């Protein structure tokens, strides 16, 4: 069974550009989460989808971040326009039940220069 | 405020020696407790979890953790460390329907 897949694995963009990160959860997992780790800090929650609906987006830092999960399958996280402080590793996770056992992808390392 | 504290940023252990990584939490109720590991170039892998019941939890790769309610702790242990255990370890807490709260992580180095 395939795990959670994220791509790209790395992205380097200039300040002001747009980047879209993608996450493919494990098949059948209704719950999908985005987390972010800024260098030297904790992994922090961004948002939680249940199927295609946003269950909790309290961790989204500002309106430059837009997450979608059309059809309840894969999800995208768009940053537009990117700022230097957006640099970090973005993790996606999925689970069958909310927070019972979340499986994480390997993350996308985003560098904004 | 809800938080997770991993007091050790970096630990070095000799191969074959025992290991204990500390985790303390502050949470309104008894949360679900998790330990994740991230090896270089890999994603976060769940080592073990505690929801309820027996406070000593066995996980993968020979790891175990003990939940101590009175100390709000969930320390991770391994009796004999292998070089392949070198990685970053994260303690996390949460409840059904809520986001996970992570500690800052502890980097484990294994010396030969």
Backbone of each chain as ProteinMPNN parsed JSONL, in Angstrom:
{"seq_chain_A": "XXXXXXXXXXXXXXXXXXXXXXXXXXXXXXXXXXXXXXXXXXXXXXXXXXXXXXXXXXXXXXXXXXXXXXXXXXXXXXXXXXXXXXXXXXXXXXXXXXXXXXXXXXXXXXXXX", "coords_chain_A": {"N_chain_A": [[0.858, -1.199, 0.0], [0.592, 2.18, -0.88], [2.181, 4.95, 0.716], [1.734, 8.181, 2.254], [2.158, 10.663, -0.094], [4.176, 13.296, -1.126], [4.814, 16.102, -3.155], [6.513, 18.845, -4.749], [9.665, 17.415, -3.561], [11.563, 19.21, -2.859], [11.653, 22.769, -3.095], [12.681, 25.754, -4.464], [12.138, 29.088, -4.465], [11.65, 32.493, -5.524], [11.12, 35.358, -3.496], [7.842, 36.594, -3.52], [6.967, 35.049, -5.595], [4.799, 32.335, -6.648], [3.932, 29.231, -5.187], [2.965, 25.845, -5.349], [2.122, 23.179, -3.399], [1.751, 19.665, -3.236], [-0.211, 16.975, -1.992], [-0.752, 13.57, -1.719], [-2.871, 11.543, -0.11], [-3.065, 8.497, 1.852], [-4.948, 5.996, 0.309], [-8.411, 5.994, 0.922], [-8.272, 7.299, 3.314], [-9.965, 9.626, 5.038], [-9.281, 11.827, 6.49], [-7.114, 14.528, 6.297], [-4.164, 16.307, 6.832], [-2.26, 19.301, 7.114], [0.937, 20.319, 8.09], [3.584, 22.402, 9.336], [7.08, 23.01, 9.575], [9.094, 25.377, 10.654], [12.486, 26.342, 10.472], [14.284, 25.171, 13.246], [12.173, 25.298, 14.939], [9.018, 24.147, 16.39], [7.033, 21.531, 14.903], [4.192, 22.635, 13.397], [0.659, 22.785, 13.331], [-1.35, 23.35, 10.473], [-3.785, 23.004, 8.886], [-6.821, 20.997, 8.697], [-8.475, 18.632, 6.828], [-11.591, 17.006, 6.35], [-12.563, 14.673, 4.297], [-13.552, 16.564, 1.584], [-13.951, 18.862, 2.953], [-12.993, 21.65, 4.955], [-12.089, 21.117, 8.113], [-10.776, 22.286, 10.222], [-9.03, 25.163, 10.204], [-7.432, 26.688, 11.699], [-4.725, 27.013, 12.052], [-3.605, 28.192, 9.846], [-1.415, 30.586, 8.616], [-1.878, 33.107, 7.362], [-3.702, 34.954, 4.824], [-2.302, 34.456, 2.543], [-1.95, 31.853, 2.154], [-3.473, 29.081, 0.718], [-5.473, 26.303, 0.853], [-6.668, 23.377, -0.696], [-8.897, 20.661, -1.349], [-10.139, 19.145, -3.519], [-12.74, 17.013, -4.386], [-12.082, 15.339, -2.382], [-9.779, 13.807, -2.413], [-6.616, 14.094, -3.314], [-4.652, 16.836, -2.025], [-3.89, 20.321, -2.27], [-1.6, 22.901, -1.431], [-1.261, 26.198, -1.633], [0.937, 28.898, -1.858], [0.894, 32.272, -2.037], [1.515, 35.622, -2.478], [4.791, 34.248, -2.037], [6.729, 34.667, 0.939], [9.8, 35.418, 2.703], [9.692, 34.316, 5.285], [8.149, 32.111, 4.962], [9.607, 29.936, 4.435], [10.511, 26.572, 5.062], [9.735, 23.234, 6.2], [7.108, 21.496, 4.855], [4.682, 19.398, 5.919], [2.509, 16.726, 5.15], [-0.204, 14.776, 6.296], [-2.197, 11.827, 6.808], [-5.176, 10.171, 7.953], [-7.377, 7.537, 9.072], [-9.311, 7.805, 11.106], [-9.911, 10.812, 12.991], [-6.874, 11.958, 14.101], [-6.128, 9.535, 15.323], [-4.219, 7.677, 14.341], [-1.967, 9.086, 12.56], [-0.466, 9.154, 9.403], [2.469, 10.257, 8.041], [3.785, 12.143, 5.288], [6.929, 12.566, 3.484], [7.509, 15.175, 3.417], [7.792, 18.539, 2.092], [10.395, 20.545, 1.319], [10.565, 23.894, 1.457], [12.113, 26.686, 0.19], [12.43, 30.065, 0.331], [13.799, 32.688, -1.377]], "CA_chain_A": [[0.0, 0.0, 0.0], [1.39, 3.396, -0.945], [2.038, 5.846, 1.846], [1.419, 9.565, 1.913], [3.14, 11.141, -1.065], [4.21, 14.745, -1.284], [5.756, 16.646, -4.114], [7.884, 18.354, -4.897], [10.374, 17.189, -2.309], [12.228, 20.478, -2.589], [11.295, 23.864, -3.978], [13.349, 27.027, -4.174], [11.472, 30.132, -5.234], [11.976, 33.853, -5.103], [10.084, 36.111, -2.781], [6.841, 37.157, -4.402], [6.464, 34.037, -6.518], [3.759, 31.421, -6.165], [4.312, 27.818, -5.153], [1.87, 24.93, -5.0], [2.563, 21.893, -2.866], [0.699, 18.672, -3.408], [-0.191, 15.834, -1.081], [-1.643, 12.452, -2.002], [-2.977, 10.766, 1.132], [-3.302, 7.066, 1.7], [-6.288, 5.761, -0.219], [-9.416, 5.665, 1.932], [-8.136, 8.154, 4.497], [-10.777, 10.826, 4.878], [-8.669, 12.947, 7.213], [-5.846, 14.993, 5.727], [-3.636, 17.418, 7.62], [-1.026, 19.979, 6.733], [1.747, 20.872, 9.174], [4.779, 23.088, 8.852], [8.166, 23.189, 10.526], [10.064, 26.414, 10.357], [13.769, 25.886, 11.01], [14.564, 25.354, 14.662], [10.96, 25.42, 15.745], [8.177, 22.958, 16.433], [6.119, 21.23, 13.808], [2.929, 23.282, 13.788], [-0.536, 22.476, 12.567], [-1.901, 24.37, 9.589], [-5.215, 22.765, 8.746], [-7.339, 19.638, 8.694], [-9.617, 18.334, 5.956], [-12.318, 15.759, 6.398], [-12.937, 14.575, 2.88], [-13.211, 17.812, 0.89], [-14.303, 20.004, 3.795], [-12.022, 22.13, 5.936], [-12.587, 20.904, 9.46], [-10.095, 23.21, 11.127], [-7.951, 25.862, 9.515], [-6.982, 27.679, 12.675], [-3.275, 27.184, 12.023], [-3.144, 28.861, 8.629], [-0.799, 31.822, 9.121], [-2.469, 34.319, 6.786], [-4.473, 34.664, 3.602], [-1.441, 34.089, 1.41], [-1.978, 30.397, 2.095], [-4.766, 28.548, 0.302], [-5.472, 24.85, 0.757], [-7.847, 22.8, -1.318], [-8.953, 19.205, -1.455], [-11.262, 18.91, -4.406], [-13.077, 15.602, -4.549], [-11.727, 14.567, -1.198], [-8.628, 12.915, -2.607], [-5.373, 14.793, -3.041], [-4.777, 18.22, -1.553], [-2.84, 21.261, -2.641], [-1.372, 24.054, -0.559], [-0.668, 27.241, -2.462], [1.433, 30.084, -1.155], [0.901, 33.319, -3.052], [2.916, 35.493, -2.885], [5.652, 33.704, -0.992], [7.607, 35.553, 1.684], [10.972, 34.716, 3.242], [9.359, 33.564, 6.493], [7.403, 30.896, 4.619], [10.564, 28.836, 4.287], [10.393, 25.528, 6.066], [9.319, 21.937, 5.687], [5.66, 21.336, 4.921], [4.319, 17.992, 6.027], [1.123, 16.32, 5.0], [-0.49, 13.513, 6.981], [-3.572, 11.377, 6.645], [-5.605, 9.15, 8.896], [-8.746, 7.047, 8.886], [-10.081, 8.547, 12.104], [-9.167, 12.022, 13.357], [-5.778, 11.91, 15.071], [-5.885, 8.254, 15.984], [-2.882, 7.313, 13.872], [-1.718, 9.841, 11.339], [0.706, 8.759, 8.636], [3.057, 11.453, 7.461], [4.638, 12.108, 4.119], [8.314, 12.931, 3.777], [7.615, 16.624, 3.511], [8.327, 19.384, 1.027], [11.242, 21.61, 1.863], [10.375, 25.118, 0.693], [13.062, 27.757, 0.484], [12.093, 31.316, -0.34], [15.03, 33.518, -1.368]], "C_chain_A": [[0.884, 1.234, 0.0], [1.117, 4.234, 0.288], [1.584, 7.209, 1.378], [2.545, 10.1, 1.026], [3.035, 12.649, -1.195], [5.176, 15.101, -2.405], [5.454, 18.1, -4.418], [8.518, 18.059, -3.547], [11.118, 18.454, -1.881], [11.708, 21.521, -3.566], [12.015, 25.111, -3.514], [12.712, 28.072, -5.057], [11.901, 31.49, -4.711], [10.796, 34.464, -4.369], [9.137, 36.734, -3.797], [6.276, 36.166, -5.409], [5.398, 33.18, -5.842], [4.294, 30.004, -6.19], [3.098, 27.0, -4.741], [2.455, 23.597, -4.588], [1.4, 20.913, -2.983], [0.892, 17.52, -2.43], [-1.201, 14.804, -1.552], [-1.724, 11.58, -0.752], [-3.083, 9.278, 0.829], [-4.754, 6.877, 1.263], [-7.252, 5.352, 0.897], [-9.327, 6.494, 3.192], [-8.91, 9.454, 4.265], [-10.121, 12.058, 5.48], [-7.309, 13.279, 6.616], [-5.435, 16.257, 6.466], [-2.414, 18.013, 6.938], [-0.385, 20.529, 8.005], [2.959, 21.55, 8.548], [5.811, 23.172, 9.96], [9.101, 24.253, 9.977], [11.353, 26.032, 11.08], [13.925, 26.206, 12.49], [13.341, 25.41, 15.541], [10.154, 24.121, 15.687], [7.46, 22.753, 15.1], [4.759, 21.779, 14.231], [1.822, 22.967, 12.793], [-0.949, 23.65, 11.698], [-3.401, 24.177, 9.419], [-5.533, 21.291, 8.586], [-8.549, 19.562, 7.768], [-10.278, 17.036, 6.426], [-13.002, 15.64, 5.043], [-12.606, 15.914, 2.211], [-13.458, 19.053, 1.733], [-13.19, 20.368, 4.761], [-12.636, 22.016, 7.325], [-12.032, 21.935, 10.441], [-8.965, 23.855, 10.349], [-7.356, 26.93, 10.413], [-5.474, 27.933, 12.638], [-2.744, 27.887, 10.785], [-2.633, 30.258, 9.009], [-1.427, 33.105, 8.599], [-3.133, 33.956, 5.466], [-3.601, 34.484, 2.372], [-1.415, 32.571, 1.209], [-3.391, 29.937, 1.738], [-4.657, 27.041, 0.13], [-6.783, 24.385, 0.14], [-7.735, 21.286, -1.316], [-10.201, 18.861, -2.264], [-11.506, 17.416, -4.557], [-12.67, 14.736, -3.379], [-10.572, 13.614, -1.367], [-7.356, 13.673, -2.282], [-5.663, 16.227, -2.599], [-3.622, 19.045, -2.09], [-2.786, 22.387, -1.618], [-0.608, 25.079, -1.378], [-0.239, 28.401, -1.579], [1.625, 31.17, -2.209], [0.603, 34.68, -2.435], [3.762, 34.981, -1.723], [6.522, 34.789, -0.365], [8.744, 34.73, 2.29], [10.61, 33.831, 4.43], [8.525, 32.312, 6.232], [8.325, 29.693, 4.439], [10.417, 27.837, 5.418], [10.052, 24.217, 5.395], [7.823, 21.793, 5.922], [5.339, 19.844, 4.872], [2.822, 17.819, 5.795], [0.956, 14.993, 5.73], [-1.929, 13.121, 6.701], [-3.897, 10.302, 7.663], [-7.036, 8.731, 8.583], [-9.682, 7.801, 9.825], [-9.264, 9.766, 12.504], [-8.149, 11.756, 14.444], [-5.657, 10.613, 15.849], [-4.51, 7.743, 15.593], [-2.675, 7.993, 12.537], [-0.417, 9.388, 10.702], [1.207, 9.989, 7.884], [3.802, 11.158, 6.169], [6.039, 12.564, 4.47], [8.546, 14.428, 3.766], [8.118, 17.268, 2.235], [9.137, 20.478, 1.689], [11.121, 22.821, 0.946], [11.395, 26.152, 1.15], [12.671, 28.97, -0.341], [13.307, 32.243, -0.218], [14.743, 34.921, -1.898]], "O_chain_A": [[1.822, 1.327, 0.791], [0.014, 4.244, 0.834], [1.111, 7.374, 0.253], [3.725, 9.998, 1.362], [1.947, 13.202, -1.353], [6.22, 14.472, -2.571], [4.305, 18.539, -4.358], [7.965, 18.416, -2.507], [11.277, 18.724, -0.69], [11.367, 21.21, -4.707], [11.97, 25.481, -2.341], [12.744, 27.95, -6.282], [12.44, 31.618, -3.612], [9.637, 34.12, -4.605], [9.561, 37.319, -4.793], [5.229, 36.412, -6.009], [5.14, 33.29, -4.644], [5.022, 29.621, -7.106], [2.309, 27.416, -3.893], [3.195, 22.967, -5.344], [0.233, 21.282, -2.849], [2.016, 17.149, -2.092], [-2.372, 15.124, -1.76], [-0.737, 10.945, -0.378], [-3.179, 8.873, -0.33], [-5.663, 7.52, 1.786], [-6.946, 4.478, 1.708], [-10.203, 6.413, 4.053], [-8.552, 10.266, 3.411], [-10.365, 13.184, 5.046], [-6.46, 12.403, 6.454], [-6.244, 17.156, 6.695], [-1.644, 17.317, 6.276], [-1.047, 21.111, 8.865], [3.308, 21.303, 7.393], [5.477, 23.376, 11.127], [9.796, 24.054, 8.98], [11.313, 25.464, 12.171], [13.728, 27.339, 12.928], [13.454, 25.553, 16.759], [10.541, 23.147, 15.04], [7.309, 23.674, 14.297], [4.241, 21.43, 15.292], [2.038, 22.897, 11.583], [-0.905, 24.802, 12.129], [-4.194, 25.056, 9.756], [-4.653, 20.458, 8.373], [-9.51, 20.32, 7.904], [-9.604, 16.094, 6.843], [-13.898, 16.413, 4.705], [-11.456, 16.35, 2.277], [-13.206, 20.171, 1.284], [-12.525, 19.494, 5.316], [-13.58, 22.729, 7.664], [-12.72, 22.389, 11.356], [-8.049, 23.173, 9.888], [-6.843, 27.945, 9.942], [-5.003, 28.955, 13.138], [-1.545, 28.15, 10.693], [-3.349, 31.024, 9.655], [-1.499, 34.095, 9.327], [-3.124, 32.798, 5.048], [-4.122, 34.369, 1.262], [-0.91, 32.08, 0.2], [-4.37, 30.343, 2.365], [-3.839, 26.559, -0.654], [-7.853, 24.926, 0.417], [-6.645, 20.715, -1.286], [-11.185, 18.349, -1.731], [-10.58, 16.65, -4.826], [-12.894, 13.526, -3.39], [-10.395, 12.704, -0.557], [-7.038, 13.879, -1.111], [-6.764, 16.747, -2.778], [-2.527, 18.536, -2.33], [-3.796, 22.765, -1.025], [0.54, 24.859, -1.765], [-0.962, 28.822, -0.676], [2.407, 31.015, -3.146], [-0.493, 34.868, -1.907], [3.467, 35.261, -0.561], [6.989, 35.704, -1.045], [8.661, 33.505, 2.378], [11.146, 32.732, 4.577], [8.229, 31.547, 7.15], [7.859, 28.561, 4.307], [10.225, 28.206, 6.577], [10.079, 24.106, 4.17], [7.337, 21.949, 7.043], [5.677, 19.139, 3.921], [2.002, 18.647, 6.19], [1.881, 14.182, 5.772], [-2.771, 13.966, 6.397], [-3.012, 9.612, 8.169], [-7.794, 9.45, 7.933], [-10.698, 8.357, 9.407], [-8.04, 9.754, 12.369], [-8.498, 11.378, 15.562], [-5.116, 10.617, 16.954], [-3.713, 7.407, 16.469], [-3.156, 7.523, 11.506], [0.606, 9.254, 11.374], [0.451, 10.664, 7.186], [4.368, 10.08, 5.983], [6.314, 12.91, 5.618], [9.643, 14.899, 4.069], [8.777, 16.634, 1.411], [8.629, 21.24, 2.512], [11.532, 22.77, -0.213], [11.517, 26.448, 2.338], [12.591, 28.901, -1.567], [13.776, 32.542, 0.88], [15.648, 35.753, -1.964]]}, "seq_chain_B": "XXXXXXXXXXXXXXXXXXXXXXXXXXXXXXXXXXXXXXXXXXXXXXXXXXXXXXXXXXXXXXXXXXXXXXXXXXXXXXXXXXXXXXXXXXXXXXXXXXXXXXXXXXXXXXXX", "coords_chain_B": {"N_chain_B": [[-1.789, 26.999, 28.713], [-1.594, 24.762, 25.972], [1.06, 22.544, 25.506], [4.146, 20.942, 24.515], [7.075, 19.682, 25.834], [10.315, 18.942, 25.066], [13.082, 18.464, 26.627], [15.721, 17.988, 25.924], [17.77, 18.945, 23.382], [19.733, 17.782, 21.835], [21.178, 14.614, 21.921], [23.786, 12.351, 22.601], [24.588, 9.001, 22.276], [26.266, 6.002, 23.054], [26.708, 3.244, 20.85], [24.798, 0.406, 21.554], [24.306, 1.164, 24.135], [21.845, 2.177, 26.604], [18.848, 4.142, 26.11], [17.041, 7.097, 26.856], [14.571, 9.311, 26.091], [13.179, 12.381, 26.895], [9.888, 13.628, 27.55], [7.556, 16.01, 28.286], [4.306, 17.252, 28.959], [1.743, 19.751, 28.671], [-1.577, 19.893, 29.137], [-5.144, 20.099, 28.834], [-6.737, 17.848, 29.424], [-6.297, 14.289, 29.779], [-4.332, 13.492, 27.153], [-4.118, 11.932, 23.864], [-1.052, 10.332, 23.171], [2.017, 10.467, 21.436], [4.95, 9.218, 19.791], [7.128, 10.16, 17.301], [9.496, 9.499, 14.664], [12.052, 10.896, 12.698], [14.079, 10.047, 10.232], [17.095, 10.876, 8.436], [16.258, 12.427, 5.396], [13.836, 11.205, 5.29], [10.259, 10.814, 5.941], [8.047, 11.586, 8.706], [7.797, 8.999, 10.983], [5.604, 6.927, 12.743], [6.358, 5.816, 15.928], [5.25, 4.825, 18.306], [2.165, 4.83, 20.242], [-0.088, 6.138, 22.697], [-3.254, 5.681, 23.968], [-5.071, 4.812, 25.906], [-5.363, 2.687, 28.856], [-2.91, 0.194, 29.522], [-0.041, 1.629, 30.818], [2.52, 1.366, 29.913], [3.89, 1.28, 26.865], [4.487, -0.52, 23.94], [6.456, -0.204, 21.024], [7.504, 0.117, 17.583], [10.652, -1.092, 16.272], [11.907, -1.789, 18.641], [11.418, 0.113, 20.598], [9.975, 1.609, 23.531], [7.545, 3.283, 25.596], [6.602, 5.094, 28.497], [3.753, 6.177, 30.092], [3.222, 8.594, 32.468], [0.976, 9.811, 34.47], [0.953, 11.445, 36.757], [3.243, 12.899, 36.49], [2.941, 14.097, 34.116], [4.236, 13.046, 31.864], [5.842, 11.338, 29.132], [7.985, 9.415, 28.427], [10.432, 8.162, 26.196], [12.006, 5.069, 25.555], [14.801, 2.871, 24.986], [16.437, -0.174, 25.217], [18.911, -0.885, 24.07], [20.815, 0.819, 21.924], [21.056, 1.189, 18.392], [23.182, 1.945, 15.584], [21.579, 2.741, 13.484], [19.504, 4.039, 14.671], [19.987, 6.687, 14.868], [18.614, 9.784, 14.501], [15.928, 12.212, 14.329], [13.706, 12.792, 16.952], [10.328, 13.087, 17.817], [7.976, 14.121, 20.152], [4.469, 14.074, 20.576], [1.184, 15.361, 21.224], [-2.392, 15.051, 21.498], [-5.936, 15.023, 20.822], [-8.841, 13.168, 19.818], [-10.073, 14.567, 16.911], [-8.721, 16.94, 17.241], [-5.884, 19.044, 16.53], [-2.527, 17.801, 16.314], [-0.043, 18.515, 18.758], [3.248, 19.305, 18.758], [6.489, 18.606, 20.194], [9.733, 20.275, 20.189], [11.551, 18.53, 19.25], [14.139, 16.025, 19.515], [17.416, 15.46, 18.711], [19.107, 12.567, 18.018], [22.278, 11.258, 18.252], [24.458, 8.585, 17.491], [27.225, 7.062, 18.741], [30.146, 5.164, 17.892]], "CA_chain_B": [[-1.642, 26.76, 27.282], [-1.191, 23.399, 25.65], [2.428, 22.534, 24.993], [4.959, 19.748, 24.696], [8.46, 20.046, 26.074], [11.373, 17.947, 24.965], [14.141, 19.298, 27.196], [17.028, 17.717, 25.324], [17.797, 19.241, 21.951], [20.643, 16.848, 21.181], [21.736, 13.59, 22.81], [24.691, 11.381, 21.969], [24.612, 7.745, 23.018], [27.128, 4.982, 22.447], [25.985, 2.097, 20.311], [24.63, -0.64, 22.547], [23.888, 1.74, 25.413], [20.409, 2.43, 26.709], [18.423, 5.48, 25.705], [15.77, 7.628, 27.321], [14.257, 10.653, 25.62], [12.157, 12.914, 27.785], [8.779, 14.392, 26.996], [6.557, 16.471, 29.246], [3.256, 17.971, 28.257], [0.742, 20.512, 29.411], [-2.802, 19.705, 28.353], [-6.301, 20.199, 29.717], [-7.193, 16.528, 29.834], [-5.307, 13.297, 29.352], [-4.395, 13.444, 25.691], [-3.425, 10.861, 23.167], [0.378, 10.627, 23.191], [2.688, 9.842, 20.303], [6.346, 9.469, 19.46], [7.463, 10.014, 15.889], [10.914, 9.589, 14.354], [12.372, 11.316, 11.332], [15.44, 9.739, 9.811], [17.515, 11.784, 7.362], [15.656, 12.222, 4.085], [12.586, 10.455, 5.398], [9.154, 11.497, 6.595], [7.822, 11.238, 10.103], [7.274, 7.653, 11.152], [5.07, 6.712, 14.075], [7.034, 4.772, 16.698], [4.272, 4.246, 19.218], [1.114, 5.742, 20.653], [-0.849, 5.793, 23.889], [-4.603, 6.241, 24.024], [-5.601, 4.489, 27.227], [-5.001, 1.343, 29.273], [-1.572, -0.064, 30.054], [0.756, 2.855, 30.667], [3.78, 1.029, 29.245], [3.495, 1.027, 25.481], [5.55, -1.044, 23.082], [6.377, 0.306, 19.672], [8.34, -0.543, 16.587], [12.11, -0.95, 16.366], [12.37, -2.045, 19.997], [11.162, 1.245, 21.48], [8.841, 1.602, 24.422], [7.349, 4.55, 26.297], [5.775, 4.964, 29.686], [2.925, 7.328, 30.434], [3.096, 8.842, 33.91], [-0.005, 10.883, 34.596], [1.313, 12.359, 37.841], [4.358, 13.741, 36.04], [2.629, 14.588, 32.752], [5.39, 12.681, 31.046], [5.714, 10.195, 28.213], [9.379, 9.253, 28.026], [10.732, 7.095, 25.234], [13.18, 4.31, 25.984], [15.253, 1.711, 24.227], [17.492, -0.774, 26.054], [20.2, -0.979, 23.393], [20.695, 1.649, 20.724], [21.777, 0.781, 17.194], [23.589, 3.118, 14.814], [20.485, 3.162, 12.608], [18.536, 4.821, 15.44], [20.327, 8.106, 14.772], [17.486, 10.445, 13.847], [15.28, 13.207, 15.176], [12.545, 12.19, 17.602], [9.33, 14.085, 18.194], [6.85, 13.756, 20.994], [3.289, 14.85, 20.184], [-0.038, 15.088, 21.984], [-3.612, 15.5, 20.842], [-7.146, 14.26, 21.114], [-9.633, 12.924, 18.617], [-10.68, 15.767, 16.372], [-7.897, 18.139, 17.432], [-4.567, 18.993, 15.904], [-1.409, 17.35, 17.131], [0.908, 19.514, 19.228], [4.551, 18.661, 18.761], [7.649, 19.21, 20.811], [10.715, 20.791, 19.235], [12.357, 17.437, 18.735], [15.451, 15.693, 20.074], [18.277, 14.796, 17.741], [19.91, 11.5, 18.614], [23.483, 10.787, 17.568], [24.941, 7.32, 18.036], [28.671, 6.946, 18.547], [30.602, 3.763, 17.864]], "C_chain_B": [[-1.162, 25.333, 27.051], [0.197, 23.424, 25.038], [3.078, 21.183, 25.258], [6.406, 20.202, 24.841], [9.355, 18.827, 25.929], [12.636, 18.69, 25.411], [15.509, 19.121, 26.552], [16.98, 17.969, 23.826], [18.619, 18.194, 21.209], [21.201, 15.897, 22.236], [22.658, 12.697, 21.999], [24.793, 10.167, 22.872], [25.544, 6.777, 22.301], [26.282, 3.824, 21.945], [25.957, 0.975, 21.349], [24.197, -0.134, 23.911], [22.377, 1.96, 25.407], [20.114, 3.897, 26.419], [17.138, 5.849, 26.419], [15.636, 9.055, 26.816], [13.058, 11.163, 26.401], [11.103, 13.717, 27.038], [7.833, 14.736, 28.13], [5.528, 17.302, 28.496], [2.394, 18.75, 29.234], [-0.519, 20.483, 28.563], [-3.974, 19.684, 29.307], [-6.786, 18.87, 30.258], [-6.103, 15.537, 29.44], [-5.404, 13.133, 27.845], [-3.968, 12.086, 25.141], [-1.952, 11.289, 23.09], [1.077, 9.831, 22.103], [4.184, 10.141, 20.361], [6.532, 9.181, 17.975], [8.984, 10.107, 15.746], [11.07, 10.037, 12.911], [13.834, 11.025, 11.071], [15.809, 10.665, 8.662], [16.884, 11.437, 6.019], [14.331, 11.489, 4.098], [11.484, 11.32, 6.006], [9.073, 11.124, 8.06], [7.192, 9.854, 10.183], [6.803, 7.485, 12.585], [5.793, 5.551, 14.747], [6.051, 4.054, 17.615], [3.263, 5.308, 19.63], [0.455, 5.22, 21.923], [-2.2, 6.489, 23.812], [-5.2, 6.019, 25.411], [-5.072, 3.113, 27.614], [-3.6, 1.265, 29.841], [-0.669, 1.128, 29.786], [2.126, 2.601, 30.054], [3.422, 0.55, 27.845], [4.695, 0.534, 24.687], [5.354, -0.504, 21.671], [7.251, -0.49, 18.719], [9.812, -0.314, 16.9], [12.631, -1.108, 17.789], [12.175, -0.913, 20.978], [9.95, 0.985, 22.371], [8.725, 2.98, 25.076], [6.417, 4.304, 27.463], [5.056, 6.265, 29.965], [2.836, 7.423, 31.952], [2.209, 10.069, 34.093], [0.427, 11.91, 35.639], [2.427, 13.315, 37.443], [4.098, 14.37, 34.685], [3.789, 14.294, 31.816], [5.089, 11.456, 30.191], [7.099, 9.975, 27.628], [9.575, 8.022, 27.147], [12.009, 6.395, 25.656], [13.518, 3.218, 24.98], [16.43, 1.125, 24.982], [18.862, -0.792, 25.395], [20.091, -0.272, 22.048], [21.572, 1.113, 19.597], [22.131, 2.028, 16.392], [22.452, 3.643, 13.932], [19.404, 3.951, 13.351], [18.846, 6.313, 15.416], [19.279, 8.807, 13.916], [16.994, 11.569, 14.755], [13.958, 12.622, 15.67], [11.608, 13.294, 18.099], [8.263, 13.444, 19.067], [5.667, 14.631, 20.588], [2.095, 14.426, 21.032], [-1.23, 15.602, 21.198], [-4.787, 14.722, 21.363], [-7.892, 14.074, 19.804], [-10.263, 14.23, 18.169], [-9.884, 17.034, 16.584], [-6.551, 17.95, 16.763], [-3.531, 18.44, 16.864], [-0.55, 18.543, 17.515], [2.232, 18.793, 19.4], [5.533, 19.387, 19.674], [8.644, 19.636, 19.742], [11.621, 19.703, 18.683], [13.663, 17.257, 19.489], [16.231, 14.95, 19.015], [19.16, 13.791, 18.464], [21.086, 11.18, 17.708], [23.947, 9.524, 18.263], [26.428, 7.211, 17.713], [29.088, 5.474, 18.63], [31.662, 3.501, 18.921]], "O_chain_B": [[-0.412, 24.779, 27.855], [0.477, 24.233, 24.153], [2.63, 20.401, 26.096], [6.892, 21.014, 24.054], [9.16, 17.811, 26.596], [13.196, 19.468, 24.639], [16.357, 20.01, 26.63], [16.251, 17.302, 23.092], [18.263, 17.771, 20.109], [21.638, 16.323, 23.305], [22.356, 12.333, 20.863], [25.05, 10.282, 24.07], [25.592, 6.749, 21.071], [25.267, 3.474, 22.546], [26.982, 0.645, 21.946], [23.765, -0.919, 24.756], [21.726, 1.932, 24.363], [20.991, 4.76, 26.474], [16.246, 5.015, 26.572], [16.489, 9.901, 27.083], [12.052, 10.468, 26.55], [11.383, 14.386, 26.043], [7.365, 13.853, 28.85], [5.85, 17.973, 27.516], [2.326, 18.458, 30.428], [-0.542, 20.972, 27.434], [-3.826, 19.295, 30.465], [-7.199, 18.775, 31.413], [-5.101, 15.918, 28.835], [-6.427, 12.691, 27.321], [-3.515, 11.213, 25.881], [-1.653, 12.475, 22.958], [0.766, 8.661, 21.878], [4.619, 11.16, 20.897], [6.154, 8.125, 17.467], [9.668, 10.704, 16.578], [10.325, 9.617, 12.025], [14.719, 11.679, 11.623], [14.925, 11.186, 7.982], [16.963, 10.297, 5.561], [13.767, 11.186, 3.047], [11.74, 12.411, 6.515], [9.941, 10.425, 8.584], [6.184, 9.577, 9.535], [7.505, 7.85, 13.527], [5.839, 4.443, 14.213], [6.032, 2.825, 17.686], [3.459, 6.503, 19.41], [0.444, 4.018, 22.187], [-2.289, 7.702, 23.62], [-5.763, 6.936, 26.01], [-4.416, 2.446, 26.814], [-3.157, 2.164, 30.556], [-0.553, 1.582, 28.648], [2.825, 3.554, 29.709], [2.738, -0.459, 27.673], [5.782, 1.107, 24.759], [4.228, -0.367, 21.193], [7.675, -1.608, 19.01], [10.163, 0.556, 17.697], [13.707, -0.599, 18.105], [12.708, -0.962, 22.086], [9.033, 0.246, 22.011], [9.688, 3.746, 25.104], [5.558, 3.423, 27.422], [5.676, 7.325, 30.062], [2.436, 6.478, 32.63], [2.638, 11.206, 33.897], [0.28, 13.113, 35.425], [2.542, 14.411, 37.992], [4.943, 15.096, 34.163], [4.259, 15.162, 31.081], [4.203, 10.658, 30.495], [7.355, 10.31, 26.472], [8.947, 6.983, 27.352], [12.977, 7.038, 26.064], [12.666, 2.72, 24.244], [17.342, 1.862, 25.355], [19.877, -0.721, 26.088], [19.367, -0.711, 21.154], [22.686, 0.644, 19.828], [21.457, 3.053, 16.504], [22.37, 4.842, 13.666], [18.484, 4.476, 12.724], [18.048, 7.118, 15.896], [19.084, 8.463, 12.75], [17.573, 11.837, 15.808], [13.196, 12.035, 14.902], [12.029, 14.279, 18.706], [7.729, 12.378, 18.758], [5.85, 15.811, 20.287], [2.01, 13.288, 21.492], [-1.097, 16.475, 20.341], [-4.65, 13.868, 22.239], [-7.607, 14.742, 18.81], [-10.911, 14.919, 18.957], [-10.312, 18.106, 16.157], [-6.138, 16.829, 16.469], [-3.648, 18.595, 18.08], [-0.346, 19.461, 16.721], [2.318, 17.789, 20.108], [5.435, 20.593, 19.899], [8.439, 19.397, 18.552], [12.378, 19.943, 17.742], [14.222, 18.211, 20.031], [15.774, 13.938, 18.483], [19.87, 14.136, 19.408], [20.906, 10.868, 16.531], [23.842, 9.404, 19.483], [26.828, 7.262, 16.55], [28.476, 4.667, 19.329], [32.154, 2.378, 19.037]]}, "name": "protein", "num_of_chains": 2, "seq": "XXXXXXXXXXXXXXXXXXXXXXXXXXXXXXXXXXXXXXXXXXXXXXXXXXXXXXXXXXXXXXXXXXXXXXXXXXXXXXXXXXXXXXXXXXXXXXXXXXXXXXXXXXXXXXXXXXXXXXXXXXXXXXXXXXXXXXXXXXXXXXXXXXXXXXXXXXXXXXXXXXXXXXXXXXXXXXXXXXXXXXXXXXXXXXXXXXXXXXXXXXXXXXXXXXXXXXXXXXXXXXXXX"}
